Amino acid sequence: MSSYVLILDDDADVATAAQLLLRRRYTQVATLCDPAGVPALLARGVPDVVLLDLNFTPGRINGAEGLALLDLLRSQVRPPAVIAMTAYADVPLAVEALKRGAGDFITKPWDNTRLIAAVDQALARRDAVRGGAVGAPELMGESRAMRELKALIASVAPTEANVMVLGENGVGKELVARAIHAASRRAVGTLLAVDMGALPESTFESELFGHRKGSFTDAKADRAGRFQAARGGSLFLDEIGNMPLAAQAKLLTALERREVTPIGADKPEAVDVRIISATNLDEARLFDPSVFRADLLFRLNTIVLRVPPLRERREDVPLLLRHYLTLYQQQYDRPARNISAAAMDMLVRHDWPGNVRALRHACERAVILGQHGEYSMADFGLAAAVPVSASAAEPVVVATAATAGGDMTLDAIERTAIAATLAQFNGNISHAAKTLGISRAALYRKLGKHGI
Ligand SMILES: Nc1ncnc2c1ncn2[C@@H]1O[C@H](COP(=O)(O)OP(=O)(O)OP(=O)(O)O)[C@@H](O)[C@H]1O
């Protein structure tokens, strides 16, 4: 999947520094220093991620210019993910940006690892945020399981209870979290998502609780943590099952006391957030105290919502296929087509190891590659895929070594290695990413690219 990142900053040196850093990782990285050029740039194509300086005009720090640009970006038919940047560690301004639709914020001068992680996360979330229609993505499905899930969401959303969402990769856990927030009393506040699996242990505390200027070598300015930024709203702690035990202890203390102490601060700050967490760990692992602390679990799982895998609600497949085919037909300006009866039958019987995310990618592929009057099974690129549910998959090393000797392209070798690693871990993205030595976000991009 391509990744187009735009850096909007009036300081050309800052923009160039970010561009040099990011262009090694992303397909296209553009810079723009004059806000007047934004409409023309958007007319040529909307970026996937925009790094937006909030204090655009030199010497002006009220952020009004940056917020106006944010509104313009968010009003696009397929809006980009926006990461707000501020040089002033201005928490109210960052919070205002989050309320108006920015997905994240960073303070300047930034930490390179943190900047890359923020862009990676924005790209990984792009699908869920863009969803289908403009605005909030809809949790689709009319199967009994989905109707029950939606009824549960409607009844727990208005309460202040912490909710834990369980389910395999790609089932829609983040959409569930967004639906809970949207139907809660906190909907006017922000929903801030944090990928706990991707947070390096060394920066965990500063990311979540913030820090004071000078509290460690890289702390060049005060920084608000995620807890402070989500004040009055909800904090979505994704991939909670991948947190190291030491980090779990720190999170537990914050939740028990309902306050956090930024690194270097002498007193704690009260926090007012509702926690929605998610994990793809199966419940046996989650209840294993060597993996996850029981006391933290009990803080987080006041309410547990289970999102069933797609293979357990096959009746939703036609609806989801129609939805995503229509979406991509419009996006790529392709004619509307039906799915052949034979293909529909096979698609409904397919096990969808990557769940709705995989279905969505398969639809995008079919729209781009489909040549005939009707979509056929081949257009969805599933027949050739290595079934993730395959048991006793060969170790990755064998797969790559064996294929490297043949006449496969580098791309094909990469695809085989990824599919085999996923099979090895039963579709667990986090474990597969770790084994392959790439971030979860990078793995998602590669899954999209290879249509897995
Ligand atoms: N019920 C649904 N209706 C429409 N789209 C859906 C549904 N469930 C998931 N999707 C789409 O599938 C993709 C994956 O969804 P989401 O990110 O919410 O899954 P997840 O369970 O949080 O995944 P992961 O565990 O891998 O982070 C997104 O593009 C989302 O919009």
The ligand as an SDF file (V2000), in Angstrom:
LIG
                    3D

 31 33  0  0  0  0  0  0  0  0999 V2000
  -18.1740   -4.6110   11.2810 N   0  0  0  0  0  0  0  0  0  0  0  0
  -17.4240   -3.9110   10.4080 C   0  0  0  0  0  0  0  0  0  0  0  0
  -18.0190   -3.1510    9.4650 N   0  0  0  0  0  0  0  0  0  0  0  0
  -17.2770   -2.4560    8.5690 C   0  0  0  0  0  0  0  0  0  0  0  0
  -15.9400   -2.4440    8.5540 N   0  0  0  0  0  0  0  0  0  0  0  0
  -15.3000   -3.1730    9.4720 C   0  0  0  0  0  0  0  0  0  0  0  0
  -16.0000   -3.9370   10.4580 C   0  0  0  0  0  0  0  0  0  0  0  0
  -15.1080   -4.5500   11.2510 N   0  0  0  0  0  0  0  0  0  0  0  0
  -13.8970   -4.1900   10.8040 C   0  0  0  0  0  0  0  0  0  0  0  0
  -13.9960   -3.3580    9.7440 N   0  0  0  0  0  0  0  0  0  0  0  0
  -12.8770   -2.7790    8.9780 C   0  0  0  0  0  0  0  0  0  0  0  0
  -11.8070   -3.7250    9.0390 O   0  0  0  0  0  0  0  0  0  0  0  0
  -10.5640   -3.0870    9.2950 C   0  0  0  0  0  0  0  0  0  0  0  0
  -10.0000   -3.5910   10.6190 C   0  0  0  0  0  0  0  0  0  0  0  0
  -10.8040   -3.1230   11.6940 O   0  0  0  0  0  0  0  0  0  0  0  0
  -10.1920   -2.7480   13.1260 P   0  0  0  0  0  0  0  0  0  0  0  0
   -8.9190   -1.9830   12.9470 O   0  0  0  0  0  0  0  0  0  0  0  0
  -11.2740   -2.1300   13.9300 O   0  0  0  0  0  0  0  0  0  0  0  0
   -9.8440   -4.2100   13.6500 O   0  0  0  0  0  0  0  0  0  0  0  0
   -9.0650   -4.6470   14.9740 P   0  0  0  0  0  0  0  0  0  0  0  0
   -9.7770   -5.8140   15.5180 O   0  0  0  0  0  0  0  0  0  0  0  0
   -8.8900   -3.4600   15.8760 O   0  0  0  0  0  0  0  0  0  0  0  0
   -7.6830   -5.0950   14.3590 O   0  0  0  0  0  0  0  0  0  0  0  0
   -6.2430   -5.3330   15.0880 P   0  0  0  0  0  0  0  0  0  0  0  0
   -6.4470   -6.2540   16.2280 O   0  0  0  0  0  0  0  0  0  0  0  0
   -5.4480   -5.9780   14.0140 O   0  0  0  0  0  0  0  0  0  0  0  0
   -5.7490   -3.9680   15.4800 O   0  0  0  0  0  0  0  0  0  0  0  0
  -10.8690   -1.5850    9.2820 C   0  0  0  0  0  0  0  0  0  0  0  0
  -10.6520   -1.1290    7.9850 O   0  0  0  0  0  0  0  0  0  0  0  0
  -12.3390   -1.5080    9.6370 C   0  0  0  0  0  0  0  0  0  0  0  0
  -12.9310   -0.3380    9.1050 O   0  0  0  0  0  0  0  0  0  0  0  0
  1  2  1  0
  2  3  1  0
  2  7  2  0
  3  4  2  0
  4  5  1  0
  5  6  2  0
  6  7  1  0
  6 10  1  0
  7  8  1  0
  8  9  2  0
  9 10  1  0
 10 11  1  0
 11 12  1  0
 11 30  1  0
 12 13  1  0
 13 14  1  0
 13 28  1  0
 14 15  1  0
 15 16  1  0
 16 17  2  0
 16 18  1  0
 16 19  1  0
 19 20  1  0
 20 21  2  0
 20 22  1  0
 20 23  1  0
 23 24  1  0
 24 25  2  0
 24 26  1  0
 24 27  1  0
 28 29  1  0
 28 30  1  0
 30 31  1  0
M  END
$$$$
